[in-house]
Amino acid sequence: MYELMPNEKKFVQIINIKESGFVEFNFAVGEAVMNVELLLPYRAFIEFCQNNRVSFFTKEQENELLIDNKNWKYGLN
């Protein structure tokens, strides 16, 4: 088992589960707005989540991410 950045809290947010069996998701370390969008086969996603001891984004983090994405998209910084 290999855990990325073991001393940091990690989060995932599932965006979509595709018919092909892939899971599209956001992965964040520390804070929600600093995230990457990833795509893994379902089994690899489960293993990734277990290995990294992730939590799902809270509602507050999801709202923070929505606001940040709008700011980037429309330049409202």
PDB file of N, CA, C and O in Angstrom:
ATOM      1  N   MET A   1       0.852  -1.183   0.000  1.00  0.00           N
ATOM      2  CA  MET A   1       0.000   0.000   0.000  1.00  0.00           C
ATOM      3  C   MET A   1       0.890   1.237   0.000  1.00  0.00           C
ATOM      4  O   MET A   1       1.863   1.310   0.751  1.00  0.00           O
ATOM      5  N   TYR A   2       0.553   2.202  -0.841  1.00  0.00           N
ATOM      6  CA  TYR A   2       1.310   3.444  -0.944  1.00  0.00           C
ATOM      7  C   TYR A   2       0.356   4.609  -0.750  1.00  0.00           C
ATOM      8  O   TYR A   2      -0.616   4.758  -1.491  1.00  0.00           O
ATOM      9  N   GLU A   3       0.637   5.432   0.248  1.00  0.00           N
ATOM     10  CA  GLU A   3      -0.207   6.589   0.516  1.00  0.00           C
ATOM     11  C   GLU A   3       0.527   7.860   0.129  1.00  0.00           C
ATOM     12  O   GLU A   3       1.652   8.100   0.566  1.00  0.00           O
ATOM     13  N   LEU A   4      -0.125   8.672  -0.696  1.00  0.00           N
ATOM     14  CA  LEU A   4       0.421   9.983  -1.062  1.00  0.00           C
ATOM     15  C   LEU A   4       0.350  10.920   0.136  1.00  0.00           C
ATOM     16  O   LEU A   4      -0.692  11.013   0.786  1.00  0.00           O
ATOM     17  N   MET A   5       1.424  11.603   0.432  1.00  0.00           N
ATOM     18  CA  MET A   5       1.454  12.624   1.486  1.00  0.00           C
ATOM     19  C   MET A   5       0.720  12.143   2.746  1.00  0.00           C
ATOM     20  O   MET A   5      -0.358  12.651   3.055  1.00  0.00           O
ATOM     21  N   PRO A   6       1.281  11.183   3.470  1.00  0.00           N
ATOM     22  CA  PRO A   6       0.579  10.563   4.601  1.00  0.00           C
ATOM     23  C   PRO A   6       0.189  11.509   5.735  1.00  0.00           C
ATOM     24  O   PRO A   6      -0.712  11.187   6.509  1.00  0.00           O
ATOM     25  N   ASN A   7       0.833  12.651   5.852  1.00  0.00           N
ATOM     26  CA  ASN A   7       0.510  13.577   6.946  1.00  0.00           C
ATOM     27  C   ASN A   7      -0.545  14.607   6.587  1.00  0.00           C
ATOM     28  O   ASN A   7      -0.880  15.460   7.409  1.00  0.00           O
ATOM     29  N   GLU A   8      -1.070  14.544   5.385  1.00  0.00           N
ATOM     30  CA  GLU A   8      -2.077  15.511   4.924  1.00  0.00           C
ATOM     31  C   GLU A   8      -3.443  14.843   4.796  1.00  0.00           C
ATOM     32  O   GLU A   8      -3.534  13.656   4.481  1.00  0.00           O
ATOM     33  N   LYS A   9      -4.501  15.610   5.041  1.00  0.00           N
ATOM     34  CA  LYS A   9      -5.864  15.123   4.841  1.00  0.00           C
ATOM     35  C   LYS A   9      -6.181  15.182   3.350  1.00  0.00           C
ATOM     36  O   LYS A   9      -5.848  16.160   2.681  1.00  0.00           O
ATOM     37  N   LYS A  10      -6.823  14.138   2.830  1.00  0.00           N
ATOM     38  CA  LYS A  10      -7.129  14.057   1.403  1.00  0.00           C
ATOM     39  C   LYS A  10      -8.630  13.866   1.193  1.00  0.00           C
ATOM     40  O   LYS A  10      -9.318  13.238   1.998  1.00  0.00           O
ATOM     41  N   PHE A  11      -9.116  14.433   0.076  1.00  0.00           N
ATOM     42  CA  PHE A  11     -10.549  14.442  -0.202  1.00  0.00           C
ATOM     43  C   PHE A  11     -10.820  14.039  -1.648  1.00  0.00           C
ATOM     44  O   PHE A  11      -9.999  14.272  -2.534  1.00  0.00           O
ATOM     45  N   VAL A  12     -11.983  13.433  -1.872  1.00  0.00           N
ATOM     46  CA  VAL A  12     -12.440  13.171  -3.234  1.00  0.00           C
ATOM     47  C   VAL A  12     -13.872  13.662  -3.390  1.00  0.00           C
ATOM     48  O   VAL A  12     -14.638  13.743  -2.431  1.00  0.00           O
ATOM     49  N   GLN A  13     -14.197  13.983  -4.619  1.00  0.00           N
ATOM     50  CA  GLN A  13     -15.559  14.365  -5.007  1.00  0.00           C
ATOM     51  C   GLN A  13     -15.836  13.658  -6.326  1.00  0.00           C
ATOM     52  O   GLN A  13     -15.197  13.956  -7.335  1.00  0.00           O
ATOM     53  N   ILE A  14     -16.778  12.727  -6.327  1.00  0.00           N
ATOM     54  CA  ILE A  14     -17.117  12.014  -7.558  1.00  0.00           C
ATOM     55  C   ILE A  14     -17.892  12.959  -8.465  1.00  0.00           C
ATOM     56  O   ILE A  14     -18.886  13.561  -8.057  1.00  0.00           O
ATOM     57  N   ILE A  15     -17.422  13.077  -9.696  1.00  0.00           N
ATOM     58  CA  ILE A  15     -18.074  13.922 -10.690  1.00  0.00           C
ATOM     59  C   ILE A  15     -19.037  13.094 -11.521  1.00  0.00           C
ATOM     60  O   ILE A  15     -20.166  13.507 -11.784  1.00  0.00           O
ATOM     61  N   ASN A  16     -18.571  11.906 -11.937  1.00  0.00           N
ATOM     62  CA  ASN A  16     -19.373  11.080 -12.828  1.00  0.00           C
ATOM     63  C   ASN A  16     -18.857   9.647 -12.775  1.00  0.00           C
ATOM     64  O   ASN A  16     -17.656   9.413 -12.643  1.00  0.00           O
ATOM     65  N   ILE A  17     -19.774   8.695 -12.880  1.00  0.00           N
ATOM     66  CA  ILE A  17     -19.412   7.294 -13.066  1.00  0.00           C
ATOM     67  C   ILE A  17     -19.873   6.928 -14.470  1.00  0.00           C
ATOM     68  O   ILE A  17     -21.070   6.881 -14.754  1.00  0.00           O
ATOM     69  N   LYS A  18     -18.916   6.672 -15.329  1.00  0.00           N
ATOM     70  CA  LYS A  18     -19.208   6.457 -16.742  1.00  0.00           C
ATOM     71  C   LYS A  18     -19.696   5.025 -16.989  1.00  0.00           C
ATOM     72  O   LYS A  18     -19.379   4.110 -16.229  1.00  0.00           O
ATOM     73  N   GLU A  19     -20.463   4.850 -18.054  1.00  0.00           N
ATOM     74  CA  GLU A  19     -20.974   3.533 -18.416  1.00  0.00           C
ATOM     75  C   GLU A  19     -19.850   2.538 -18.658  1.00  0.00           C
ATOM     76  O   GLU A  19     -20.034   1.334 -18.482  1.00  0.00           O
ATOM     77  N   SER A  20     -18.692   3.034 -19.060  1.00  0.00           N
ATOM     78  CA  SER A  20     -17.537   2.177 -19.322  1.00  0.00           C
ATOM     79  C   SER A  20     -16.896   1.661 -18.036  1.00  0.00           C
ATOM     80  O   SER A  20     -15.971   0.850 -18.089  1.00  0.00           O
ATOM     81  N   GLY A  21     -17.379   2.123 -16.881  1.00  0.00           N
ATOM     82  CA  GLY A  21     -16.850   1.663 -15.606  1.00  0.00           C
ATOM     83  C   GLY A  21     -15.783   2.562 -15.014  1.00  0.00           C
ATOM     84  O   GLY A  21     -15.192   2.223 -13.989  1.00  0.00           O
ATOM     85  N   PHE A  22     -15.525   3.704 -15.640  1.00  0.00           N
ATOM     86  CA  PHE A  22     -14.543   4.642 -15.106  1.00  0.00           C
ATOM     87  C   PHE A  22     -15.211   5.633 -14.164  1.00  0.00           C
ATOM     88  O   PHE A  22     -16.371   6.002 -14.343  1.00  0.00           O
ATOM     89  N   VAL A  23     -14.451   6.056 -13.153  1.00  0.00           N
ATOM     90  CA  VAL A  23     -14.935   7.049 -12.194  1.00  0.00           C
ATOM     91  C   VAL A  23     -14.150   8.337 -12.437  1.00  0.00           C
ATOM     92  O   VAL A  23     -12.921   8.352 -12.375  1.00  0.00           O
ATOM     93  N   GLU A  24     -14.876   9.405 -12.711  1.00  0.00           N
ATOM     94  CA  GLU A  24     -14.281  10.734 -12.880  1.00  0.00           C
ATOM     95  C   GLU A  24     -14.453  11.457 -11.553  1.00  0.00           C
ATOM     96  O   GLU A  24     -15.563  11.538 -11.026  1.00  0.00           O
ATOM     97  N   PHE A  25     -13.354  11.986 -11.006  1.00  0.00           N
ATOM     98  CA  PHE A  25     -13.437  12.582  -9.680  1.00  0.00           C
ATOM     99  C   PHE A  25     -12.389  13.672  -9.472  1.00  0.00           C
ATOM    100  O   PHE A  25     -11.363  13.716 -10.150  1.00  0.00           O
ATOM    101  N   ASN A  26     -12.681  14.550  -8.511  1.00  0.00           N
ATOM    102  CA  ASN A  26     -11.720  15.542  -8.058  1.00  0.00           C
ATOM    103  C   ASN A  26     -10.978  14.959  -6.861  1.00  0.00           C
ATOM    104  O   ASN A  26     -11.573  14.289  -6.017  1.00  0.00           O
ATOM    105  N   PHE A  27      -9.682  15.217  -6.795  1.00  0.00           N
ATOM    106  CA  PHE A  27      -8.852  14.781  -5.682  1.00  0.00           C
ATOM    107  C   PHE A  27      -8.138  15.997  -5.124  1.00  0.00           C
ATOM    108  O   PHE A  27      -7.500  16.744  -5.867  1.00  0.00           O
ATOM    109  N   ALA A  28      -8.243  16.198  -3.819  1.00  0.00           N
ATOM    110  CA  ALA A  28      -7.628  17.355  -3.179  1.00  0.00           C
ATOM    111  C   ALA A  28      -6.798  16.917  -1.980  1.00  0.00           C
ATOM    112  O   ALA A  28      -7.125  15.952  -1.290  1.00  0.00           O
ATOM    113  N   VAL A  29      -5.731  17.644  -1.757  1.00  0.00           N
ATOM    114  CA  VAL A  29      -4.891  17.436  -0.580  1.00  0.00           C
ATOM    115  C   VAL A  29      -4.904  18.729   0.217  1.00  0.00           C
ATOM    116  O   VAL A  29      -4.516  19.783  -0.287  1.00  0.00           O
ATOM    117  N   GLY A  30      -5.345  18.645   1.444  1.00  0.00           N
ATOM    118  CA  GLY A  30      -5.346  19.821   2.324  1.00  0.00           C
ATOM    119  C   GLY A  30      -6.582  20.688   2.197  1.00  0.00           C
ATOM    120  O   GLY A  30      -7.342  20.825   3.156  1.00  0.00           O
ATOM    121  N   GLU A  31      -6.795  21.276   1.030  1.00  0.00           N
ATOM    122  CA  GLU A  31      -7.965  22.136   0.832  1.00  0.00           C
ATOM    123  C   GLU A  31      -8.617  21.851  -0.516  1.00  0.00           C
ATOM    124  O   GLU A  31      -7.942  21.512  -1.488  1.00  0.00           O
ATOM    125  N   ALA A  32      -9.924  21.993  -0.557  1.00  0.00           N
ATOM    126  CA  ALA A  32     -10.716  21.591  -1.724  1.00  0.00           C
ATOM    127  C   ALA A  32     -10.370  22.348  -2.994  1.00  0.00           C
ATOM    128  O   ALA A  32     -10.384  21.767  -4.079  1.00  0.00           O
ATOM    129  N   VAL A  33     -10.060  23.631  -2.882  1.00  0.00           N
ATOM    130  CA  VAL A  33      -9.838  24.427  -4.094  1.00  0.00           C
ATOM    131  C   VAL A  33      -8.545  24.059  -4.808  1.00  0.00           C
ATOM    132  O   VAL A  33      -8.374  24.397  -5.979  1.00  0.00           O
ATOM    133  N   MET A  34      -7.648  23.385  -4.139  1.00  0.00           N
ATOM    134  CA  MET A  34      -6.407  22.919  -4.763  1.00  0.00           C
ATOM    135  C   MET A  34      -6.608  21.448  -5.113  1.00  0.00           C
ATOM    136  O   MET A  34      -6.233  20.564  -4.343  1.00  0.00           O
ATOM    137  N   ASN A  35      -7.199  21.191  -6.277  1.00  0.00           N
ATOM    138  CA  ASN A  35      -7.552  19.819  -6.634  1.00  0.00           C
ATOM    139  C   ASN A  35      -7.185  19.523  -8.078  1.00  0.00           C
ATOM    140  O   ASN A  35      -6.903  20.415  -8.878  1.00  0.00           O
ATOM    141  N   VAL A  36      -7.202  18.231  -8.373  1.00  0.00           N
ATOM    142  CA  VAL A  36      -7.000  17.775  -9.747  1.00  0.00           C
ATOM    143  C   VAL A  36      -8.161  16.862 -10.110  1.00  0.00           C
ATOM    144  O   VAL A  36      -8.727  16.175  -9.260  1.00  0.00           O
ATOM    145  N   GLU A  37      -8.497  16.871 -11.383  1.00  0.00           N
ATOM    146  CA  GLU A  37      -9.543  15.979 -11.871  1.00  0.00           C
ATOM    147  C   GLU A  37      -8.857  14.717 -12.396  1.00  0.00           C
ATOM    148  O   GLU A  37      -7.937  14.789 -13.211  1.00  0.00           O
ATOM    149  N   LEU A  38      -9.320  13.557 -11.915  1.00  0.00           N
ATOM    150  CA  LEU A  38      -8.735  12.282 -12.299  1.00  0.00           C
ATOM    151  C   LEU A  38      -9.803  11.352 -12.841  1.00  0.00           C
ATOM    152  O   LEU A  38     -10.997  11.552 -12.620  1.00  0.00           O
ATOM    153  N   LEU A  39      -9.350  10.328 -13.555  1.00  0.00           N
ATOM    154  CA  LEU A  39     -10.233   9.320 -14.127  1.00  0.00           C
ATOM    155  C   LEU A  39      -9.569   7.967 -13.924  1.00  0.00           C
ATOM    156  O   LEU A  39      -8.460   7.735 -14.405  1.00  0.00           O
ATOM    157  N   LEU A  40     -10.252   7.071 -13.206  1.00  0.00           N
ATOM    158  CA  LEU A  40      -9.718   5.742 -12.945  1.00  0.00           C
ATOM    159  C   LEU A  40     -10.804   4.693 -13.151  1.00  0.00           C
ATOM    160  O   LEU A  40     -11.989   4.989 -12.998  1.00  0.00           O
ATOM    161  N   PRO A  41     -10.406   3.460 -13.499  1.00  0.00           N
ATOM    162  CA  PRO A  41     -11.382   2.369 -13.488  1.00  0.00           C
ATOM    163  C   PRO A  41     -11.927   2.214 -12.059  1.00  0.00           C
ATOM    164  O   PRO A  41     -11.239   2.526 -11.087  1.00  0.00           O
ATOM    165  N   TYR A  42     -13.149   1.737 -11.950  1.00  0.00           N
ATOM    166  CA  TYR A  42     -13.828   1.665 -10.658  1.00  0.00           C
ATOM    167  C   TYR A  42     -12.977   0.985  -9.587  1.00  0.00           C
ATOM    168  O   TYR A  42     -12.820   1.533  -8.496  1.00  0.00           O
ATOM    169  N   ARG A  43     -12.434  -0.177  -9.869  1.00  0.00           N
ATOM    170  CA  ARG A  43     -11.643  -0.912  -8.869  1.00  0.00           C
ATOM    171  C   ARG A  43     -10.402  -0.126  -8.459  1.00  0.00           C
ATOM    172  O   ARG A  43     -10.032  -0.118  -7.285  1.00  0.00           O
ATOM    173  N   ALA A  44      -9.760   0.531  -9.416  1.00  0.00           N
ATOM    174  CA  ALA A  44      -8.576   1.342  -9.109  1.00  0.00           C
ATOM    175  C   ALA A  44      -8.969   2.551  -8.260  1.00  0.00           C
ATOM    176  O   ALA A  44      -8.210   2.963  -7.383  1.00  0.00           O
ATOM    177  N   PHE A  45     -10.147   3.120  -8.514  1.00  0.00           N
ATOM    178  CA  PHE A  45     -10.637   4.246  -7.711  1.00  0.00           C
ATOM    179  C   PHE A  45     -10.820   3.821  -6.259  1.00  0.00           C
ATOM    180  O   PHE A  45     -10.397   4.525  -5.342  1.00  0.00           O
ATOM    181  N   ILE A  46     -11.448   2.670  -6.053  1.00  0.00           N
ATOM    182  CA  ILE A  46     -11.658   2.159  -4.690  1.00  0.00           C
ATOM    183  C   ILE A  46     -10.316   1.949  -3.993  1.00  0.00           C
ATOM    184  O   ILE A  46     -10.146   2.334  -2.837  1.00  0.00           O
ATOM    185  N   GLU A  47      -9.372   1.343  -4.693  1.00  0.00           N
ATOM    186  CA  GLU A  47      -8.048   1.098  -4.134  1.00  0.00           C
ATOM    187  C   GLU A  47      -7.333   2.426  -3.820  1.00  0.00           C
ATOM    188  O   GLU A  47      -6.708   2.569  -2.769  1.00  0.00           O
ATOM    189  N   PHE A  48      -7.432   3.375  -4.730  1.00  0.00           N
ATOM    190  CA  PHE A  48      -6.841   4.703  -4.537  1.00  0.00           C
ATOM    191  C   PHE A  48      -7.394   5.347  -3.269  1.00  0.00           C
ATOM    192  O   PHE A  48      -6.637   5.883  -2.458  1.00  0.00           O
ATOM    193  N   CYS A  49      -8.715   5.294  -3.100  1.00  0.00           N
ATOM    194  CA  CYS A  49      -9.360   5.897  -1.929  1.00  0.00           C
ATOM    195  C   CYS A  49      -8.925   5.203  -0.640  1.00  0.00           C
ATOM    196  O   CYS A  49      -8.661   5.865   0.363  1.00  0.00           O
ATOM    197  N   GLN A  50      -8.850   3.886  -0.664  1.00  0.00           N
ATOM    198  CA  GLN A  50      -8.430   3.141   0.520  1.00  0.00           C
ATOM    199  C   GLN A  50      -6.970   3.422   0.856  1.00  0.00           C
ATOM    200  O   GLN A  50      -6.635   3.662   2.016  1.00  0.00           O
ATOM    201  N   ASN A  51      -6.106   3.396  -0.143  1.00  0.00           N
ATOM    202  CA  ASN A  51      -4.677   3.622   0.077  1.00  0.00           C
ATOM    203  C   ASN A  51      -4.400   5.008   0.643  1.00  0.00           C
ATOM    204  O   ASN A  51      -3.485   5.186   1.448  1.00  0.00           O
ATOM    205  N   ASN A  52      -5.188   5.983   0.223  1.00  0.00           N
ATOM    206  CA  ASN A  52      -4.960   7.366   0.641  1.00  0.00           C
ATOM    207  C   ASN A  52      -5.863   7.831   1.771  1.00  0.00           C
ATOM    208  O   ASN A  52      -5.820   8.995   2.170  1.00  0.00           O
ATOM    209  N   ARG A  53      -6.676   6.926   2.281  1.00  0.00           N
ATOM    210  CA  ARG A  53      -7.566   7.224   3.410  1.00  0.00           C
ATOM    211  C   ARG A  53      -8.307   8.547   3.186  1.00  0.00           C
ATOM    212  O   ARG A  53      -8.274   9.445   4.027  1.00  0.00           O
ATOM    213  N   VAL A  54      -8.974   8.643   2.034  1.00  0.00           N
ATOM    214  CA  VAL A  54      -9.653   9.880   1.654  1.00  0.00           C
ATOM    215  C   VAL A  54     -10.996  10.024   2.354  1.00  0.00           C
ATOM    216  O   VAL A  54     -11.592   9.049   2.811  1.00  0.00           O
ATOM    217  N   SER A  55     -11.446  11.252   2.423  1.00  0.00           N
ATOM    218  CA  SER A  55     -12.798  11.592   2.861  1.00  0.00           C
ATOM    219  C   SER A  55     -13.482  12.220   1.660  1.00  0.00           C
ATOM    220  O   SER A  55     -12.820  12.730   0.756  1.00  0.00           O
ATOM    221  N   PHE A  56     -14.802  12.181   1.651  1.00  0.00           N
ATOM    222  CA  PHE A  56     -15.535  12.878   0.600  1.00  0.00           C
ATOM    223  C   PHE A  56     -15.645  14.350   0.970  1.00  0.00           C
ATOM    224  O   PHE A  56     -15.695  14.707   2.147  1.00  0.00           O
ATOM    225  N   PHE A  57     -15.683  15.199  -0.054  1.00  0.00           N
ATOM    226  CA  PHE A  57     -15.830  16.635   0.180  1.00  0.00           C
ATOM    227  C   PHE A  57     -17.065  16.865   1.040  1.00  0.00           C
ATOM    228  O   PHE A  57     -18.087  16.199   0.874  1.00  0.00           O
ATOM    229  N   THR A  58     -16.956  17.805   1.950  1.00  0.00           N
ATOM    230  CA  THR A  58     -18.121  18.228   2.721  1.00  0.00           C
ATOM    231  C   THR A  58     -18.940  19.180   1.852  1.00  0.00           C
ATOM    232  O   THR A  58     -18.467  19.621   0.804  1.00  0.00           O
ATOM    233  N   LYS A  59     -20.138  19.495   2.267  1.00  0.00           N
ATOM    234  CA  LYS A  59     -20.968  20.460   1.533  1.00  0.00           C
ATOM    235  C   LYS A  59     -20.277  21.820   1.479  1.00  0.00           C
ATOM    236  O   LYS A  59     -20.335  22.506   0.459  1.00  0.00           O
ATOM    237  N   GLU A  60     -19.630  22.206   2.562  1.00  0.00           N
ATOM    238  CA  GLU A  60     -18.924  23.485   2.599  1.00  0.00           C
ATOM    239  C   GLU A  60     -17.785  23.501   1.575  1.00  0.00           C
ATOM    240  O   GLU A  60     -17.586  24.498   0.881  1.00  0.00           O
ATOM    241  N   GLN A  61     -17.036  22.393   1.482  1.00  0.00           N
ATOM    242  CA  GLN A  61     -15.944  22.308   0.513  1.00  0.00           C
ATOM    243  C   GLN A  61     -16.485  22.337  -0.915  1.00  0.00           C
ATOM    244  O   GLN A  61     -15.894  22.970  -1.789  1.00  0.00           O
ATOM    245  N   GLU A  62     -17.608  21.654  -1.154  1.00  0.00           N
ATOM    246  CA  GLU A  62     -18.219  21.674  -2.486  1.00  0.00           C
ATOM    247  C   GLU A  62     -18.635  23.092  -2.855  1.00  0.00           C
ATOM    248  O   GLU A  62     -18.426  23.522  -3.989  1.00  0.00           O
ATOM    249  N   ASN A  63     -19.220  23.818  -1.914  1.00  0.00           N
ATOM    250  CA  ASN A  63     -19.620  25.207  -2.176  1.00  0.00           C
ATOM    251  C   ASN A  63     -18.402  26.082  -2.428  1.00  0.00           C
ATOM    252  O   ASN A  63     -18.421  26.924  -3.325  1.00  0.00           O
ATOM    253  N   GLU A  64     -17.350  25.894  -1.652  1.00  0.00           N
ATOM    254  CA  GLU A  64     -16.109  26.646  -1.831  1.00  0.00           C
ATOM    255  C   GLU A  64     -15.522  26.382  -3.215  1.00  0.00           C
ATOM    256  O   GLU A  64     -15.028  27.299  -3.872  1.00  0.00           O
ATOM    257  N   LEU A  65     -15.580  25.134  -3.650  1.00  0.00           N
ATOM    258  CA  LEU A  65     -15.062  24.759  -4.965  1.00  0.00           C
ATOM    259  C   LEU A  65     -15.893  25.391  -6.081  1.00  0.00           C
ATOM    260  O   LEU A  65     -15.334  25.866  -7.070  1.00  0.00           O
ATOM    261  N   LEU A  66     -17.215  25.403  -5.936  1.00  0.00           N
ATOM    262  CA  LEU A  66     -18.081  26.027  -6.940  1.00  0.00           C
ATOM    263  C   LEU A  66     -17.768  27.514  -7.088  1.00  0.00           C
ATOM    264  O   LEU A  66     -17.675  28.032  -8.201  1.00  0.00           O
ATOM    265  N   ILE A  67     -17.608  28.189  -5.959  1.00  0.00           N
ATOM    266  CA  ILE A  67     -17.287  29.624  -5.985  1.00  0.00           C
ATOM    267  C   ILE A  67     -15.928  29.846  -6.643  1.00  0.00           C
ATOM    268  O   ILE A  67     -15.782  30.737  -7.480  1.00  0.00           O
ATOM    269  N   ASP A  68     -14.940  29.048  -6.272  1.00  0.00           N
ATOM    270  CA  ASP A  68     -13.605  29.198  -6.842  1.00  0.00           C
ATOM    271  C   ASP A  68     -13.611  28.928  -8.344  1.00  0.00           C
ATOM    272  O   ASP A  68     -12.953  29.638  -9.103  1.00  0.00           O
ATOM    273  N   ASN A  69     -14.348  27.907  -8.775  1.00  0.00           N
ATOM    274  CA  ASN A  69     -14.430  27.605 -10.211  1.00  0.00           C
ATOM    275  C   ASN A  69     -15.075  28.751 -10.989  1.00  0.00           C
ATOM    276  O   ASN A  69     -14.640  29.068 -12.096  1.00  0.00           O
ATOM    277  N   LYS A  70     -16.109  29.372 -10.419  1.00  0.00           N
ATOM    278  CA  LYS A  70     -16.748  30.521 -11.074  1.00  0.00           C
ATOM    279  C   LYS A  70     -15.777  31.693 -11.155  1.00  0.00           C
ATOM    280  O   LYS A  70     -15.713  32.398 -12.161  1.00  0.00           O
ATOM    281  N   ASN A  71     -15.026  31.886 -10.078  1.00  0.00           N
ATOM    282  CA  ASN A  71     -14.041  32.972 -10.076  1.00  0.00           C
ATOM    283  C   ASN A  71     -13.002  32.768 -11.170  1.00  0.00           C
ATOM    284  O   ASN A  71     -12.638  33.720 -11.860  1.00  0.00           O
ATOM    285  N   TRP A  72     -12.531  31.566 -11.334  1.00  0.00           N
ATOM    286  CA  TRP A  72     -11.548  31.280 -12.392  1.00  0.00           C
ATOM    287  C   TRP A  72     -12.172  31.446 -13.763  1.00  0.00           C
ATOM    288  O   TRP A  72     -11.553  32.013 -14.663  1.00  0.00           O
ATOM    289  N   LYS A  73     -13.394  30.955 -13.930  1.00  0.00           N
ATOM    290  CA  LYS A  73     -14.053  30.978 -15.229  1.00  0.00           C
ATOM    291  C   LYS A  73     -14.379  32.412 -15.671  1.00  0.00           C
ATOM    292  O   LYS A  73     -14.185  32.779 -16.830  1.00  0.00           O
ATOM    293  N   TYR A  74     -14.873  33.203 -14.728  1.00  0.00           N
ATOM    294  CA  TYR A  74     -15.336  34.553 -15.077  1.00  0.00           C
ATOM    295  C   TYR A  74     -14.398  35.659 -14.599  1.00  0.00           C
ATOM    296  O   TYR A  74     -14.697  36.838 -14.786  1.00  0.00           O
ATOM    297  N   GLY A  75     -13.280  35.303 -13.989  1.00  0.00           N
ATOM    298  CA  GLY A  75     -12.290  36.298 -13.562  1.00  0.00           C
ATOM    299  C   GLY A  75     -12.801  37.211 -12.468  1.00  0.00           C
ATOM    300  O   GLY A  75     -12.595  38.423 -12.518  1.00  0.00           O
ATOM    301  N   LEU A  76     -13.463  36.640 -11.485  1.00  0.00           N
ATOM    302  CA  LEU A  76     -14.051  37.459 -10.425  1.00  0.00           C
ATOM    303  C   LEU A  76     -13.166  37.544  -9.185  1.00  0.00           C
ATOM    304  O   LEU A  76     -13.679  37.795  -8.094  1.00  0.00           O
ATOM    305  N   ASN A  77     -11.892  37.350  -9.311  1.00  0.00           N
ATOM    306  CA  ASN A  77     -10.993  37.374  -8.153  1.00  0.00           C
ATOM    307  C   ASN A  77     -10.835  38.765  -7.590  1.00  0.00           C
ATOM    308  O   ASN A  77     -10.111  38.958  -6.613  1.00  0.00           O
TER     309      ASN A  77
END
